[in-house]
Amino acid sequence: MKTIAPLLEQLDDLPASILPLIGRYTALREAIDQLTDGYVALGAQARVLDRNGAADALLSGCRRHVTIEHGRLVAHTAEVRRALATVAGGHPSNHGNGGRAPKPLVVEAKTGSRVTVMQFQALARRTERLTNHQPHALMWIIDTEPHAAEIARLREIFELTPTEARVAEALACGKTLTASARDLGMPRATAKSHLDAVFSKTGSRRQAQLVRLMACLRRLK
């Protein structure tokens, strides 16, 4: 569909009833392609039906865990295989988790300290029968490392100082306060003071809330 939609729009004798459908699909397609998180739609036997550019970029750093080979998603670790088996259409244990989504998987990317979160979600109930061309499950790939644009937005929106922004960035990357202070070349007490200021300005109380805030800023343009 993503290949033929632009071609269909060029046809003069296209039924008027189809035009709104193509328009909605095109808008959705463009929105998905702008996501910084990876999106992969999976069909029967883990066949990849659709994905965005972010998925390719993020999967390239997680080849020890999962790859796309010959049009299928291939798991290389036991935890990814279990998650994929729980949701993949056509697999004998595709609903072995009672139809619930597996827990998110946190995997280490090739850059070392950087981590990626993978979330699998089944789309069909056990009583539904989908064709090989319909998506059975979704895979989301979330890059936890904040980008420069997000840090700039954080500084601008909450009026952080440059040092406060650097501390926030380190914490959002998953580092401890001690490790952040060491990497930034300051005493832990000083880093704690800057972190308290970040929490006060952003309304956050914990590191996890700060990480979620950074993730929300990705959606802003």
MIDOSE-1310 file (N, C-alpha, C; in nm, 2 decimals, decimal comma, always signed):
residues 221
mkti	+0,08/-0,12/+0,00/+0,00/+0,00/+0,00/+0,09/+0,13/+0,00; +0,20/+0,13/+0,08/+0,28/+0,25/+0,08/+0,34/+0,27/-0,05; +0,36/+0,17/-0,14/+0,42/+0,19/-0,27/+0,32/+0,24/-0,37; +0,19/+0,19/-0,37/+0,10/+0,22/-0,47/+0,01/+0,34/-0,43
apll	+0,01/+0,39/-0,31/-0,07/+0,50/-0,27/-0,04/+0,63/-0,35; +0,09/+0,66/-0,36/+0,12/+0,78/-0,44/+0,08/+0,77/-0,59; +0,09/+0,65/-0,64/+0,05/+0,63/-0,78/-0,10/+0,64/-0,80; -0,18/+0,59/-0,70/-0,32/+0,60/-0,71/-0,37/+0,74/-0,71
eqld	-0,30/+0,82/-0,64/-0,34/+0,96/-0,63/-0,33/+1,04/-0,76; -0,25/+0,98/-0,85/-0,23/+1,05/-0,98/-0,33/+1,00/-1,08; -0,42/+0,91/-1,06/-0,52/+0,86/-1,15/-0,64/+0,95/-1,16; -0,68/+0,98/-1,28/-0,79/+1,08/-1,30/-0,92/+1,01/-1,27
dlpa	-0,94/+0,88/-1,30/-1,07/+0,82/-1,29/-1,08/+0,74/-1,16; -1,01/+0,78/-1,06/-1,02/+0,71/-0,93/-1,15/+0,74/-0,86; -1,22/+0,65/-0,81/-1,35/+0,67/-0,74/-1,33/+0,77/-0,63; -1,43/+0,87/-0,62/-1,42/+0,97/-0,52/-1,42/+0,91/-0,38
silp	-1,49/+0,80/-0,36/-1,50/+0,74/-0,22/-1,36/+0,69/-0,17; -1,27/+0,66/-0,26/-1,14/+0,61/-0,22/-1,04/+0,72/-0,19; -1,06/+0,84/-0,24/-0,97/+0,95/-0,21/-0,95/+0,98/-0,06; -1,06/+0,99/+0,02/-1,03/+1,02/+0,16/-0,95/+0,91/+0,23
ligr	-0,97/+0,78/+0,19/-0,90/+0,67/+0,25/-0,75/+0,69/+0,21; -0,72/+0,72/+0,09/-0,58/+0,74/+0,05/-0,52/+0,86/+0,12; -0,60/+0,96/+0,14/-0,55/+1,08/+0,21/-0,51/+1,05/+0,35; -0,60/+0,98/+0,42/-0,58/+0,94/+0,56/-0,45/+0,85/+0,57
ytal	-0,44/+0,76/+0,48/-0,32/+0,67/+0,48/-0,20/+0,74/+0,46; -0,20/+0,84/+0,36/-0,08/+0,91/+0,33/-0,03/+1,00/+0,45; -0,13/+1,06/+0,52/-0,10/+1,14/+0,64/-0,04/+1,06/+0,75; -0,10/+0,94/+0,77/-0,05/+0,85/+0,87/+0,09/+0,80/+0,84
reai	+0,11/+0,77/+0,71/+0,24/+0,72/+0,67/+0,35/+0,83/+0,69; +0,32/+0,95/+0,66/+0,41/+1,06/+0,68/+0,44/+1,08/+0,83; +0,34/+1,07/+0,92/+0,36/+1,08/+1,06/+0,45/+0,97/+1,12; +0,42/+0,85/+1,07/+0,50/+0,74/+1,12/+0,65/+0,75/+1,08
dqlt	+0,67/+0,80/+0,96/+0,81/+0,82/+0,91/+0,88/+0,93/+0,99; +0,81/+1,02/+1,05/+0,88/+1,13/+1,12/+0,91/+1,09/+1,27; +0,86/+0,97/+1,31/+0,89/+0,93/+1,45/+1,03/+0,90/+1,47; +1,08/+0,93/+1,59/+1,22/+0,90/+1,62/+1,23/+0,76/+1,68
dgyv	+1,11/+0,70/+1,72/+1,10/+0,56/+1,76/+1,08/+0,47/+1,64; +1,13/+0,35/+1,65/+1,12/+0,26/+1,54/+0,98/+0,19/+1,54; +0,92/+0,16/+1,42/+0,79/+0,10/+1,41/+0,80/-0,01/+1,31; +0,76/-0,14/+1,35/+0,77/-0,25/+1,26/+0,63/-0,32/+1,27
alga	+0,56/-0,34/+1,16/+0,44/-0,42/+1,15/+0,47/-0,56/+1,11; +0,43/-0,66/+1,19/+0,46/-0,80/+1,16/+0,34/-0,88/+1,12; +0,36/-0,96/+1,02/+0,25/-1,05/+0,98/+0,28/-1,19/+1,03; +0,22/-1,29/+0,97/+0,24/-1,43/+1,01/+0,38/-1,47/+0,99
qarv	+0,43/-1,56/+1,09/+0,57/-1,61/+1,09/+0,67/-1,49/+1,09; +0,63/-1,38/+1,16/+0,72/-1,27/+1,18/+0,77/-1,20/+1,05; +0,68/-1,21/+0,95/+0,71/-1,14/+0,82/+0,70/-0,99/+0,84; +0,79/-0,91/+0,80/+0,79/-0,77/+0,81/+0,70/-0,71/+0,70
ldrn	+0,59/-0,65/+0,74/+0,50/-0,59/+0,64/+0,52/-0,44/+0,62; +0,57/-0,38/+0,72/+0,59/-0,23/+0,71/+0,69/-0,19/+0,82; +0,76/-0,08/+0,80/+0,85/-0,03/+0,90/+0,89/+0,11/+0,86; +0,93/+0,19/+0,95/+0,98/+0,33/+0,92/+1,13/+0,33/+0,92
gaad	+1,18/+0,45/+0,88/+1,33/+0,47/+0,87/+1,40/+0,46/+1,01; +1,33/+0,50/+1,12/+1,39/+0,49/+1,25/+1,41/+0,35/+1,29; +1,32/+0,26/+1,25/+1,34/+0,12/+1,28/+1,47/+0,06/+1,22; +1,50/+0,10/+1,10/+1,62/+0,05/+1,03/+1,74/+0,10/+1,11
alls	+1,74/+0,23/+1,15/+1,85/+0,29/+1,21/+1,88/+0,23/+1,35; +1,77/+0,20/+1,43/+1,78/+0,15/+1,56/+1,82/+0,00/+1,56; +1,76/-0,07/+1,46/+1,79/-0,22/+1,46/+1,94/-0,24/+1,42; +2,00/-0,14/+1,34/+2,14/-0,16/+1,30/+2,23/-0,16/+1,42
gcrr	+2,19/-0,11/+1,54/+2,27/-0,11/+1,66/+2,24/-0,22/+1,75; +2,14/-0,31/+1,71/+2,10/-0,42/+1,80/+2,11/-0,55/+1,73; +2,20/-0,56/+1,64/+2,21/-0,68/+1,56/+2,24/-0,81/+1,64; +2,30/-0,79/+1,76/+2,32/-0,91/+1,84/+2,19/-0,97/+1,89
hvti	+2,09/-0,89/+1,89/+1,96/-0,93/+1,95/+1,86/-0,96/+1,85; +1,85/-0,88/+1,74/+1,74/-0,91/+1,64/+1,78/-0,84/+1,51; +1,75/-0,91/+1,40/+1,77/-0,85/+1,26/+1,65/-0,88/+1,17; +1,65/-0,81/+1,06/+1,56/-0,84/+0,95/+1,63/-0,92/+0,84
ehgr	+1,59/-1,04/+0,82/+1,65/-1,12/+0,71/+1,55/-1,18/+0,62; +1,57/-1,16/+0,49/+1,48/-1,21/+0,39/+1,33/-1,17/+0,42; +1,31/-1,05/+0,47/+1,18/-1,00/+0,49/+1,12/-1,05/+0,62; +1,19/-1,11/+0,71/+1,14/-1,16/+0,83/+1,22/-1,11/+0,95
lvah	+1,15/-1,09/+1,07/+1,22/-1,05/+1,19/+1,28/-1,18/+1,25; +1,41/-1,17/+1,27/+1,48/-1,29/+1,33/+1,54/-1,26/+1,46; +1,51/-1,33/+1,57/+1,56/-1,31/+1,70/+1,68/-1,39/+1,72; +1,78/-1,33/+1,79/+1,91/-1,40/+1,82/+1,94/-1,42/+1,96
taev	+1,85/-1,38/+2,05/+1,86/-1,41/+2,19/+1,73/-1,47/+2,24; +1,74/-1,54/+2,36/+1,63/-1,61/+2,41/+1,51/-1,52/+2,45; +1,55/-1,41/+2,51/+1,44/-1,31/+2,55/+1,36/-1,25/+2,44; +1,43/-1,22/+2,33/+1,36/-1,17/+2,21/+1,28/-1,28/+2,15
rral	+1,33/-1,40/+2,14/+1,26/-1,51/+2,08/+1,13/-1,54/+2,16; +1,14/-1,53/+2,30/+1,02/-1,55/+2,38/+0,91/-1,44/+2,35; +0,96/-1,31/+2,34/+0,87/-1,20/+2,32/+0,80/-1,21/+2,18; +0,88/-1,25/+2,08/+0,83/-1,26/+1,95/+0,74/-1,38/+1,94
atva	+0,77/-1,49/+2,00/+0,68/-1,60/+2,00/+0,54/-1,57/+2,06; +0,54/-1,49/+2,16/+0,42/-1,45/+2,23/+0,32/-1,38/+2,14; +0,37/-1,30/+2,04/+0,28/-1,22/+1,96/+0,28/-1,25/+1,82; +0,38/-1,33/+1,77/+0,39/-1,35/+1,62/+0,27/-1,44/+1,57
gghp	+0,20/-1,39/+1,47/+0,09/-1,47/+1,41/+0,14/-1,60/+1,35; +0,06/-1,70/+1,36/+0,10/-1,83/+1,30/+0,19/-1,92/+1,38; +0,24/-1,87/+1,50/+0,33/-1,95/+1,58/+0,24/-2,02/+1,68; +0,27/-2,15/+1,71/+0,19/-2,23/+1,81/+0,17/-2,16/+1,94
snhg	+0,27/-2,08/+1,98/+0,26/-2,02/+2,12/+0,23/-1,87/+2,10; +0,17/-1,83/+2,00/+0,15/-1,68/+1,97/+0,07/-1,61/+2,08; -0,01/-1,69/+2,16/-0,09/-1,63/+2,26/-0,06/-1,70/+2,40; +0,06/-1,74/+2,41/+0,10/-1,81/+2,53/+0,10/-1,72/+2,65
nggr	+0,09/-1,59/+2,63/+0,09/-1,50/+2,75/-0,05/-1,45/+2,78; -0,15/-1,53/+2,73/-0,29/-1,49/+2,76/-0,33/-1,37/+2,68; -0,26/-1,34/+2,57/-0,30/-1,23/+2,48/-0,24/-1,10/+2,53; -0,17/-1,10/+2,64/-0,11/-0,97/+2,69/+0,02/-0,95/+2,63
apkp	+0,06/-0,82/+2,62/+0,19/-0,79/+2,56/+0,30/-0,83/+2,65; +0,41/-0,88/+2,59/+0,53/-0,92/+2,68/+0,58/-0,79/+2,74; +0,66/-0,81/+2,85/+0,73/-0,70/+2,91/+0,82/-0,63/+2,82; +0,84/-0,50/+2,82/+0,94/-0,44/+2,74/+1,08/-0,50/+2,76
lvve	+1,16/-0,51/+2,66/+1,29/-0,56/+2,66/+1,39/-0,45/+2,66; +1,49/-0,45/+2,75/+1,59/-0,35/+2,75/+1,72/-0,41/+2,70; +1,77/-0,37/+2,59/+1,89/-0,43/+2,53/+2,00/-0,33/+2,51; +2,12/-0,37/+2,52/+2,23/-0,28/+2,50/+2,27/-0,27/+2,36
aktg	+2,27/-0,15/+2,31/+2,31/-0,12/+2,17/+2,46/-0,13/+2,16; +2,51/-0,13/+2,04/+2,65/-0,15/+2,01/+2,74/-0,04/+2,06; +2,68/+0,07/+2,10/+2,76/+0,18/+2,15/+2,80/+0,17/+2,30; +2,77/+0,06/+2,36/+2,81/+0,03/+2,50/+2,71/+0,07/+2,60
srvt	+2,72/+0,19/+2,65/+2,63/+0,23/+2,76/+2,49/+0,27/+2,71; +2,47/+0,29/+2,58/+2,35/+0,33/+2,53/+2,25/+0,20/+2,53; +2,13/+0,22/+2,56/+2,03/+0,11/+2,57/+1,91/+0,14/+2,48; +1,85/+0,04/+2,43/+1,73/+0,05/+2,35/+1,62/-0,04/+2,41
vmqf	+1,50/+0,01/+2,41/+1,38/-0,06/+2,46/+1,30/-0,12/+2,35; +1,27/-0,25/+2,35/+1,18/-0,31/+2,25/+1,05/-0,35/+2,31; +0,94/-0,32/+2,25/+0,81/-0,35/+2,30/+0,73/-0,42/+2,18; +0,68/-0,54/+2,21/+0,60/-0,62/+2,12/+0,46/-0,61/+2,16
qala	+0,37/-0,60/+2,07/+0,22/-0,59/+2,10/+0,14/-0,67/+2,00; +0,07/-0,77/+2,04/-0,02/-0,85/+1,95/-0,14/-0,76/+1,91; -0,18/-0,78/+1,79/-0,30/-0,70/+1,74/-0,42/-0,79/+1,73; -0,41/-0,92/+1,72/-0,52/-1,01/+1,70/-0,55/-1,09/+1,83
rrte	-0,68/-1,12/+1,86/-0,71/-1,21/+1,96/-0,70/-1,35/+1,91; -0,70/-1,44/+2,00/-0,68/-1,58/+1,96/-0,80/-1,64/+1,88; -0,92/-1,57/+1,88/-1,03/-1,62/+1,80/-1,03/-1,56/+1,66; -0,94/-1,46/+1,64/-0,94/-1,39/+1,51/-0,85/-1,46/+1,41
rltn	-0,89/-1,47/+1,29/-0,80/-1,53/+1,18/-0,77/-1,42/+1,08; -0,64/-1,39/+1,07/-0,59/-1,29/+0,98/-0,52/-1,35/+0,86; -0,52/-1,28/+0,75/-0,45/-1,33/+0,64/-0,30/-1,30/+0,65; -0,22/-1,36/+0,56/-0,08/-1,34/+0,57/-0,04/-1,20/+0,54
hqph	-0,13/-1,12/+0,48/-0,10/-0,98/+0,44/-0,15/-0,88/+0,54; -0,21/-0,93/+0,65/-0,26/-0,84/+0,76/-0,16/-0,84/+0,87; -0,14/-0,73/+0,94/-0,04/-0,72/+1,05/-0,10/-0,80/+1,17; -0,02/-0,89/+1,23/-0,05/-0,96/+1,35/+0,00/-0,90/+1,48
almw	+0,11/-0,82/+1,46/+0,17/-0,76/+1,58/+0,25/-0,64/+1,54; +0,28/-0,56/+1,64/+0,36/-0,44/+1,62/+0,49/-0,45/+1,71; +0,59/-0,40/+1,66/+0,72/-0,39/+1,74/+0,76/-0,25/+1,74; +0,77/-0,19/+1,86/+0,82/-0,06/+1,88/+0,97/-0,06/+1,93
iidt	+1,05/+0,02/+1,88/+1,19/+0,02/+1,92/+1,22/+0,17/+1,96; +1,25/+0,18/+2,09/+1,27/+0,31/+2,15/+1,41/+0,34/+2,19; +1,46/+0,45/+2,13/+1,60/+0,49/+2,16/+1,59/+0,58/+2,29; +1,66/+0,53/+2,40/+1,65/+0,61/+2,52/+1,75/+0,72/+2,53
epha	+1,84/+0,73/+2,44/+1,94/+0,84/+2,45/+1,88/+0,97/+2,39; +1,88/+1,07/+2,47/+1,82/+1,20/+2,42/+1,91/+1,26/+2,31; +1,85/+1,33/+2,22/+1,92/+1,40/+2,11/+1,94/+1,54/+2,15; +2,03/+1,61/+2,07/+2,06/+1,75/+2,09/+1,94/+1,84/+2,09
aeia	+1,85/+1,81/+1,99/+1,73/+1,89/+1,98/+1,64/+1,88/+2,11; +1,64/+1,77/+2,17/+1,56/+1,75/+2,29/+1,62/+1,83/+2,40; +1,75/+1,82/+2,42/+1,81/+1,90/+2,52/+1,79/+2,05/+2,50; +1,80/+2,09/+2,38/+1,78/+2,24/+2,35/+1,63/+2,28/+2,38
rlre	+1,54/+2,19/+2,35/+1,40/+2,22/+2,39/+1,38/+2,23/+2,54; +1,45/+2,13/+2,61/+1,44/+2,13/+2,76/+1,49/+2,26/+2,82; +1,60/+2,30/+2,77/+1,66/+2,43/+2,82/+1,57/+2,55/+2,79; +1,52/+2,55/+2,67/+1,43/+2,66/+2,63/+1,30/+2,67/+2,70
ifel	+1,23/+2,55/+2,71/+1,10/+2,55/+2,78/+1,11/+2,58/+2,93; +1,21/+2,51/+2,99/+1,22/+2,52/+3,14/+1,32/+2,61/+3,19; +1,39/+2,68/+3,10/+1,49/+2,79/+3,13/+1,60/+2,73/+3,22; +1,66/+2,62/+3,17/+1,77/+2,55/+3,25/+1,90/+2,62/+3,21
tpte	+1,99/+2,62/+3,30/+2,12/+2,67/+3,27/+2,20/+2,56/+3,19; +2,31/+2,59/+3,12/+2,38/+2,49/+3,05/+2,42/+2,37/+3,13; +2,47/+2,40/+3,25/+2,51/+2,29/+3,34/+2,39/+2,20/+3,38; +2,28/+2,27/+3,42/+2,16/+2,19/+3,45/+2,12/+2,10/+3,34
arva	+2,13/+2,15/+3,22/+2,09/+2,07/+3,10/+2,18/+1,95/+3,08; +2,31/+1,97/+3,11/+2,40/+1,86/+3,09/+2,37/+1,75/+3,20; +2,34/+1,79/+3,32/+2,30/+1,70/+3,42/+2,18/+1,62/+3,39; +2,08/+1,70/+3,34/+1,95/+1,63/+3,29/+1,98/+1,53/+3,18
eala	+2,06/+1,57/+3,09/+2,09/+1,48/+2,98/+2,16/+1,35/+3,03; +2,25/+1,36/+3,12/+2,32/+1,25/+3,17/+2,22/+1,15/+3,25; +2,13/+1,21/+3,33/+2,03/+1,13/+3,40/+1,93/+1,07/+3,30; +1,90/+1,14/+3,19/+1,80/+1,08/+3,10/+1,87/+0,97/+3,02
cgkt	+2,00/+0,96/+3,01/+2,07/+0,85/+2,95/+2,07/+0,73/+3,03; +2,02/+0,74/+3,16/+2,02/+0,63/+3,25/+2,14/+0,62/+3,34; +2,22/+0,72/+3,34/+2,34/+0,72/+3,44/+2,29/+0,75/+3,58; +2,37/+0,71/+3,67/+2,34/+0,74/+3,81/+2,39/+0,88/+3,84
ltas	+2,35/+0,94/+3,95/+2,40/+1,07/+3,98/+2,55/+1,07/+4,00; +2,60/+0,97/+4,07/+2,74/+0,96/+4,09/+2,82/+0,95/+3,96; +2,77/+0,87/+3,87/+2,84/+0,86/+3,74/+2,83/+0,98/+3,66; +2,71/+1,05/+3,67/+2,69/+1,18/+3,59/+2,79/+1,28/+3,64
ardl	+2,81/+1,29/+3,78/+2,90/+1,39/+3,84/+3,04/+1,36/+3,79; +3,08/+1,23/+3,79/+3,21/+1,20/+3,75/+3,24/+1,23/+3,60; +3,14/+1,20/+3,52/+3,16/+1,23/+3,37/+3,16/+1,38/+3,35; +3,09/+1,45/+3,43/+3,09/+1,60/+3,41/+3,20/+1,67/+3,48
gmpr	+3,28/+1,60/+3,56/+3,39/+1,66/+3,62/+3,35/+1,75/+3,74; +3,25/+1,71/+3,82/+3,21/+1,79/+3,93/+3,18/+1,70/+4,05; +3,19/+1,76/+4,17/+3,16/+1,68/+4,29/+3,01/+1,64/+4,29; +2,99/+1,52/+4,35/+2,85/+1,47/+4,35/+2,75/+1,57/+4,41
atak	+2,80/+1,64/+4,52/+2,71/+1,74/+4,58/+2,67/+1,85/+4,49; +2,76/+1,89/+4,40/+2,73/+1,99/+4,31/+2,63/+1,94/+4,20; +2,65/+1,82/+4,16/+2,56/+1,76/+4,06/+2,42/+1,75/+4,12; +2,42/+1,71/+4,25/+2,29/+1,69/+4,32/+2,22/+1,83/+4,33
shld	+2,29/+1,94/+4,35/+2,23/+2,07/+4,36/+2,17/+2,11/+4,22; +2,24/+2,08/+4,11/+2,19/+2,11/+3,98/+2,07/+2,02/+3,95; +2,07/+1,89/+3,99/+1,96/+1,80/+3,97/+1,84/+1,85/+4,04; +1,85/+1,90/+4,16/+1,74/+1,95/+4,24/+1,68/+2,07/+4,17
avfs	+1,76/+2,15/+4,11/+1,71/+2,27/+4,03/+1,64/+2,22/+3,91; +1,69/+2,11/+3,84/+1,61/+2,06/+3,72/+1,48/+2,01/+3,77; +1,47/+1,93/+3,87/+1,35/+1,88/+3,92/+1,25/+1,99/+3,96; +1,30/+2,09/+4,02/+1,21/+2,20/+4,06/+1,16/+2,28/+3,94
ktgs	+1,24/+2,30/+3,84/+1,20/+2,37/+3,72/+1,10/+2,29/+3,63; +1,13/+2,16/+3,62/+1,05/+2,08/+3,53/+0,93/+2,01/+3,60; +0,92/+2,02/+3,73/+0,81/+1,96/+3,80/+0,83/+1,81/+3,82; +0,95/+1,76/+3,79/+0,98/+1,61/+3,80/+1,02/+1,59/+3,95
rrqa	+1,00/+1,46/+3,99/+1,05/+1,42/+4,13/+1,15/+1,31/+4,12; +1,15/+1,23/+4,01/+1,23/+1,12/+4,00/+1,30/+1,11/+3,87; +1,40/+1,03/+3,86/+1,47/+1,02/+3,73/+1,38/+0,96/+3,62; +1,29/+0,87/+3,66/+1,20/+0,81/+3,56/+1,11/+0,91/+3,50
qlvr	+1,06/+1,01/+3,58/+0,98/+1,11/+3,53/+1,05/+1,21/+3,43; +1,18/+1,23/+3,46/+1,26/+1,31/+3,38/+1,28/+1,24/+3,24; +1,30/+1,11/+3,24/+1,32/+1,04/+3,12/+1,19/+1,04/+3,04; +1,07/+1,03/+3,10/+0,95/+1,04/+3,03/+0,93/+1,18/+2,97
lmac	+0,97/+1,28/+3,04/+0,96/+1,41/+2,99/+1,04/+1,43/+2,86; +1,16/+1,38/+2,87/+1,25/+1,39/+2,75/+1,19/+1,31/+2,63; +1,12/+1,20/+2,66/+1,06/+1,13/+2,55/+0,95/+1,21/+2,49; +0,87/+1,28/+2,57/+0,76/+1,36/+2,52/+0,81/+1,48/+2,43
lrrl	+0,93/+1,53/+2,47/+0,99/+1,64/+2,39/+1,03/+1,60/+2,25; +1,04/+1,47/+2,23/+1,07/+1,42/+2,09/+0,96/+1,45/+2,00; +0,84/+1,45/+2,05/+0,72/+1,47/+1,96/+0,71/+1,62/+1,92; +0,78/+1,71/+1,99/+0,76/+1,85/+1,96/+0,85/+1,89/+1,84
k	+0,80/+1,98/+1,76/+0,88/+2,03/+1,64/+0,93/+2,17/+1,67
